[in-house]
Amino acid sequence: MKNIETETFELQPHLVGELLKLRPLKPEDWESLFAVAADPLIWEQHPARDRYQEAVFREFFREALESGGAFIVIDRQTQEIIGSSRYSGFQPGKNEIEIGWTFLARAYWGGKYNAELKRLMLDHAFRFVETVVFLVGPTNFRSQKALQKIGGVMIERRDKTIQGKPVEQVVYQIKKPGIAAAK
């Protein structure tokens, strides 16, 4: 078994599944990703409900690029960009990382695409950490249900800064397989 505390977490690997391909977000992805994000219904339960607006999404996109952990999500069959996600907050001593900022085009909601996206990211993360957390808006019931479907357990509420304002978040956690039973 690898010593997960001494390895460097690769925050933007290329990940490939049966349905999806994830690669690092690039500046030239702006137009295609905004075309997905411009759907107001994607953001209706999100704390940043106005993220479908170009100026607001441009700031989100800038932050995603600067994060060093953002992915573009591509449908392998059509080769179209269908969304984004990212890793954040890696601290080796804490042995935890956050997966978040995930959104998919509505045509990909409801199951297998989000499940594969999260499985690809979780499998990669568990090579380096024991715990993955997800911060979700308290009224974002779609995302909460999706996390519960993949084994996420709500552990607490905490405030997170979104667009410069503190926003209450519900924290879900998934432990590396075999870790929860060992503790």
Backbone torsions as a table, in degrees:
resi	resn	phi	psi	omega
1	MET	NA	139.0	-179.8
2	LYS	-72.6	149.2	173.7
3	ASN	-83.2	98.2	-172.5
4	ILE	-66.8	-20.2	-177.9
5	GLU	-77.4	-21.8	-176.3
6	THR	-100.3	-8.4	179.0
7	GLU	-82.9	152.6	175.3
8	THR	-88.9	127.0	-179.2
9	PHE	-74.3	118.3	175.0
10	GLU	-81.5	108.0	-172.5
11	LEU	-79.4	-16.6	-178.4
12	GLN	-136.8	60.7	175.9
13	PRO	-76.6	166.9	169.5
14	HIS	-87.5	123.0	-179.0
15	LEU	-119.5	134.1	-177.3
16	VAL	-130.8	130.2	176.0
17	GLY	-120.1	-167.8	179.1
18	GLU	-68.6	-40.6	-175.2
19	LEU	-101.8	-30.2	-168.9
20	LEU	-126.7	156.4	171.6
21	LYS	-128.7	132.3	176.4
22	LEU	-115.1	135.0	175.8
23	ARG	-141.7	162.7	179.0
24	PRO	-57.2	139.6	175.3
25	LEU	-65.9	138.6	178.9
26	LYS	-126.3	155.5	178.2
27	PRO	-54.3	-35.6	-178.0
28	GLU	-71.9	-3.6	176.3
29	ASP	-82.3	-6.3	-173.9
30	TRP	-49.5	-57.2	-171.8
31	GLU	-61.2	-47.2	-178.4
32	SER	-67.2	-39.1	-179.0
33	LEU	-73.0	-38.7	177.0
34	PHE	-64.1	-34.3	177.4
35	ALA	-58.5	-35.1	176.0
36	VAL	-74.1	-49.0	-173.5
37	ALA	-69.6	-16.7	-176.7
38	ALA	-72.7	1.2	178.0
39	ASP	-84.8	110.2	-177.5
40	PRO	-59.1	-27.0	-178.3
41	LEU	-68.7	-23.7	175.8
42	ILE	-61.6	-35.3	-171.3
43	TRP	-102.6	2.6	-171.6
44	GLU	-61.5	-28.0	178.5
45	GLN	-103.7	1.8	-176.3
46	HIS	-86.1	147.7	176.5
47	PRO	-57.9	-31.9	177.2
48	ALA	-98.9	73.1	-174.2
49	ARG	-65.7	-17.0	-178.0
50	ASP	-95.1	13.3	-175.9
51	ARG	-66.3	-13.4	176.5
52	TYR	-73.0	-15.7	180.0
53	GLN	-77.6	139.7	-173.1
54	GLU	-56.0	-46.8	-177.8
55	ALA	-63.6	-40.2	-179.7
56	VAL	-69.5	-44.3	179.8
57	PHE	-67.8	-31.9	178.4
58	ARG	-60.2	-39.6	177.2
59	GLU	-67.1	-43.3	176.3
60	PHE	-58.0	-45.1	-179.8
61	PHE	-63.7	-43.9	178.0
62	ARG	-59.2	-47.2	179.2
63	GLU	-62.8	-38.1	178.9
64	ALA	-62.1	-45.9	178.1
65	LEU	-60.9	-44.3	-177.6
66	GLU	-70.3	-21.5	-176.7
67	SER	-65.7	-28.6	-177.6
68	GLY	74.5	7.2	-178.7
69	GLY	-132.1	12.4	-173.7
70	ALA	-90.8	145.4	179.2
71	PHE	-119.6	153.5	165.4
72	ILE	-101.5	140.9	-179.7
73	VAL	-108.4	125.9	-175.4
74	ILE	-120.4	133.6	173.4
75	ASP	-73.2	119.5	-177.1
76	ARG	-64.9	-31.0	-178.0
77	GLN	-72.5	-45.5	-176.3
78	THR	-96.6	-15.3	-174.8
79	GLN	64.6	19.3	178.6
80	GLU	-91.9	147.0	172.9
81	ILE	-72.5	126.9	-177.1
82	ILE	-122.3	-1.0	179.5
83	GLY	166.3	-163.0	-175.7
84	SER	-156.1	159.7	173.4
85	SER	-158.0	172.0	176.4
86	ARG	-159.4	159.6	169.9
87	TYR	-94.4	148.8	179.2
88	SER	-154.4	153.4	169.0
89	GLY	73.5	27.1	180.0
90	PHE	-68.9	126.1	174.8
91	GLN	-133.8	106.4	-174.3
92	PRO	-50.8	-40.4	-179.1
93	GLY	-65.5	-26.9	-178.3
94	LYS	-85.4	-21.9	176.7
95	ASN	62.1	39.5	-175.7
96	GLU	-147.3	151.8	172.7
97	ILE	-143.8	155.3	175.5
98	GLU	-101.1	139.9	167.0
99	ILE	-111.1	129.1	-178.1
100	GLY	-167.4	-167.5	-178.9
101	TRP	58.2	27.8	-176.7
102	THR	-83.7	133.2	168.3
103	PHE	-148.8	146.8	177.8
104	LEU	-129.7	151.2	173.3
105	ALA	-56.2	145.2	-175.3
106	ARG	-57.4	-31.1	178.9
107	ALA	-61.4	-15.0	-177.3
108	TYR	-108.8	9.7	178.1
109	TRP	-76.3	159.8	166.8
110	GLY	98.3	16.0	172.4
111	GLY	150.2	-97.9	-163.2
112	LYS	-65.2	-31.8	-178.5
113	TYR	-73.1	-48.6	177.6
114	ASN	-63.3	-40.0	179.5
115	ALA	-60.7	-43.8	179.7
116	GLU	-68.9	-40.7	177.4
117	LEU	-55.3	-50.6	-178.3
118	LYS	-67.9	-36.9	178.5
119	ARG	-62.5	-44.7	178.5
120	LEU	-59.5	-45.9	-178.3
121	MET	-70.0	-40.4	178.2
122	LEU	-64.4	-46.6	-179.9
123	ASP	-57.1	-43.1	178.1
124	HIS	-66.2	-46.6	-177.6
125	ALA	-60.5	-39.4	-176.8
126	PHE	-70.8	-4.7	169.9
127	ARG	-74.4	-18.5	-172.6
128	PHE	-123.8	-24.4	-176.5
129	VAL	-134.8	165.7	178.2
130	GLU	-99.4	-19.2	-174.7
131	THR	-134.2	136.6	173.0
132	VAL	-120.8	133.0	178.0
133	VAL	-115.9	155.7	179.3
134	PHE	-133.8	126.8	177.6
135	LEU	-104.9	124.6	-172.7
136	VAL	-130.2	144.1	175.3
137	GLY	-61.5	141.7	-176.6
138	PRO	-62.1	-21.1	177.4
139	THR	-104.6	7.9	178.7
140	ASN	-88.5	74.1	-174.1
141	PHE	-68.3	-30.1	176.9
142	ARG	-61.1	-48.5	-179.1
143	SER	-67.5	-38.2	178.3
144	GLN	-62.4	-43.6	178.8
145	LYS	-63.8	-41.3	178.8
146	ALA	-62.1	-39.7	178.5
147	LEU	-67.6	-39.6	177.5
148	GLN	-62.6	-36.9	178.9
149	LYS	-61.2	-32.1	-178.4
150	ILE	-98.5	11.3	175.0
151	GLY	99.9	8.4	178.5
152	GLY	-70.5	140.4	180.0
153	VAL	-120.3	127.8	178.4
154	MET	-71.0	128.3	-177.0
155	ILE	-116.1	-24.8	-177.8
156	GLU	-172.5	176.3	170.1
157	ARG	-117.9	146.2	176.1
158	ARG	-153.6	161.9	177.4
159	ASP	-90.2	142.5	177.1
160	LYS	-135.0	145.1	179.0
161	THR	-85.4	121.5	176.4
162	ILE	-126.2	123.3	-177.9
163	GLN	51.6	41.8	175.6
164	GLY	78.9	3.2	-178.9
165	LYS	-120.9	142.0	175.3
166	PRO	-71.1	131.7	-178.6
167	VAL	-131.0	133.1	178.4
168	GLU	-68.9	137.6	179.3
169	GLN	-129.1	148.7	172.4
170	VAL	-96.9	131.4	-176.5
171	VAL	-103.8	123.6	173.5
172	TYR	-107.6	152.3	-176.7
173	GLN	-135.6	142.9	169.6
174	ILE	-129.9	128.2	179.0
175	LYS	-94.0	150.6	175.1
176	LYS	-56.9	134.4	178.9
177	PRO	-51.7	132.3	-179.2
178	GLY	92.8	-18.6	-178.5
179	ILE	-76.8	-48.4	-177.0
180	ALA	-59.2	-40.9	-178.5
181	ALA	-70.4	-26.6	-177.3
182	ALA	-80.6	-17.7	-176.1
183	LYS	-99.5	NA	NA
